[in-house]
Amino acid sequence: MSEVVIIGSGAGGLTCGLLLASSGYSVTVIEKNRKPGGMMRSYRRGGFDCPVGIHYLGALDEGQPLRRFFDAFDITRRIPLERMGVSDPIDRYRIGEHTFDLPSGIDRFERALADAFPSEESARAGIMADLRCAWAHMENLGFLFDTDRDLPPLKSHSVAEEFASLRCSSNLAHTLATSTAWFGVPWKSCPVSFLYMTLASYLSSSWRLTAGGAHLADVLSERLQELGGKLVCGDPVVSIGVDGGAVTGVRCESGRELRAPVVVSTVHPQRMLDWLPGGAVKPSYSNRIRRLENTGSAVCLQALVPAGTHAGLPYNIMHWPAPFDERGIRFLQLHPEPARDSSLLTVLKYAWWSDWERFGARGPQYTEAKDRMAEELVAEAEAVLGALPGLRILDLYTPVSISDWVGSPQGSAYGVMRSVGQRFQAALLNRTPVKGLFCAGQSVLAPGILGTALGAAQTAMFVAGSEPVARILGIP
Ligand SMILES: Cc1cc2nc3c(=O)[nH]c(=O)nc-3n(C[C@H](O)[C@H](O)[C@H](O)COP(=O)(O)OP(=O)(O)OC[C@H]3O[C@@H](n4cnc5c(N)ncnc54)[C@H](O)[C@@H]3O)c2cc1C
């Protein structure tokens, strides 16, 4: 059985590991943290499960793209889910004074757009045609097997160009772009295919994890081990061996050496470069990777509010305070915690490494800066939800926390920016010039749990060939 070592046990590492273990490879996943899951893993504060990198998921209904992965790994019944958008919206967008409720379903979205923007018929027709086209291409995962990785009719232009050519009003543009505002790519450089694929995946069906991200991480890890894979936690990889242009394995901080003809790194590609011996790749390759622009980071408040004053909300709130600033979007979730008579408030917004790096040592100044940011986010939540008497802050995480937790450069939340401008530099990141060394993870194709899973499937195909991966995912 051929050996594969996978560096990192986030969504990318576990998905790739499960696909390769199911294809007959002997897989070992090495994780630096004590527990698996990377950003998908939630953490506990005050007995509450606080989300990090999964607030909701799209495309998990029967036959839909993410569900195909869960079914292929035979874990669907082990992941309790709550469907969103049944009698409420999935998301409530608050764009200045304008409110838009994102419903579940592409047809319902079309009607909601018509109600909200009755005079923009021609723009709506263009949007719906492209949205349906995007869903048709991704629905059965067939596009993964196309040699041309983009959606043919939706190629290279940016979201800004799309809005201009459709003559969208500002409110319609913001309504459409809210779904991708979270992936950190500015409109002027966000590929339009990215916008429609993201929106389509959430419209197709949206879900919350009832048992939290740590549970999902544990189920994926258990399944990997049931399939014969090994998971080693708490031992960071410190170097990747290369001999004669081919990978030979990895060495960990403890001195553990794992030899393998195939290594898949799911950590950010810029970090991977640091583990390669000098001369293993040409300067042209390392320069290309080191110059890639990354997405920004985030700060996130977790707090409790008494359920008596604020019961949980079955939808998320995306708030753009005026004046419009596409990176100024806030995400709010008020998650019901009935057993504890409380609601868990999560408030998330963009943040920049340059504002936090000086606190890297986590001294008293860092704690003070966190306290100030927590107060700011509480005030922002009150501006949206009204006064929050009895609120109790549980935690706030910052770009420093994200960087420390998963090793993402500058705490980048979504890895390499998949922009029109970086189209060629960021192409085919799955492969490296070193024989047997591959990349997976959110930077190789698209971020989000679905985007990361799709990128991991591409990498698994480079390792094992398309036939076994297509068979496992049930693609004809
Ligand atoms: C704030 C936030 C909110 C988000 N919300 C959502 C959401 O609601 N829905 C959604 O679909 N997506 C969401 N995402 C995106 C999603 O979480 C990510 O795209 C996805 O989890 C990335 O998985 P990954 O495997 O690429 O990376 P990671 O999860 O970062 O995994 C990389 C792993 O490598 C490990 N590692 C690092 N260095 C080493 C080393 N030296 N040796 C061994 N292991 C190492 C890390 O510890 C980590 O476990 C969110 C992300 C953020 C930051």
The ligand as an ORCA input file, in Angstrom:
! r2SCAN-3c Opt
* xyz 0 1
  C     -13.586     33.525     11.212
  C     -13.902     32.506     10.156
  C     -15.216     32.140      9.905
  C     -15.507     31.181      8.933
  N     -16.800     30.784      8.746
  C     -17.073     29.820      7.828
  C     -18.407     29.324      7.674
  O     -19.323     29.743      8.361
  N     -18.627     28.360      6.731
  C     -17.617     27.863      5.936
  O     -17.873     26.984      5.094
  N     -16.333     28.296      6.090
  C     -16.046     29.262      7.006
  N     -14.761     29.676      7.184
  C     -13.702     29.133      6.317
  C     -13.288     27.722      6.709
  O     -13.224     27.598      8.113
  C     -11.899     27.441      6.123
  O     -11.923     27.733      4.732
  C     -11.446     25.987      6.322
  O     -11.675     25.545      7.624
  C      -9.964     25.894      5.973
  O      -9.505     24.559      6.163
  P      -7.974     24.205      5.834
  O      -7.803     22.769      6.016
  O      -7.590     24.806      4.537
  O      -7.123     25.052      6.882
  P      -6.912     24.904      8.453
  O      -8.210     24.666      9.118
  O      -6.120     26.103      8.822
  O      -6.033     23.593      8.607
  C      -4.624     23.596      8.558
  C      -4.142     22.677      9.676
  O      -2.714     22.579      9.609
  C      -2.223     22.578     10.954
  N      -0.801     22.959     10.949
  C      -0.255     24.193     10.830
  N       1.084     24.113     10.909
  C       1.391     22.798     11.076
  C       2.614     22.083     11.225
  N       3.795     22.699     11.235
  N       2.551     20.739     11.376
  C       1.362     20.077     11.380
  N       0.174     20.725     11.251
  C       0.188     22.056     11.095
  C      -3.109     23.595     11.632
  O      -3.037     23.500     13.040
  C      -4.469     23.219     11.061
  O      -5.090     22.221     11.822
  C     -14.459     30.611      8.169
  C     -13.120     30.977      8.438
  C     -12.852     31.910      9.417
  C     -11.418     32.269      9.699
*
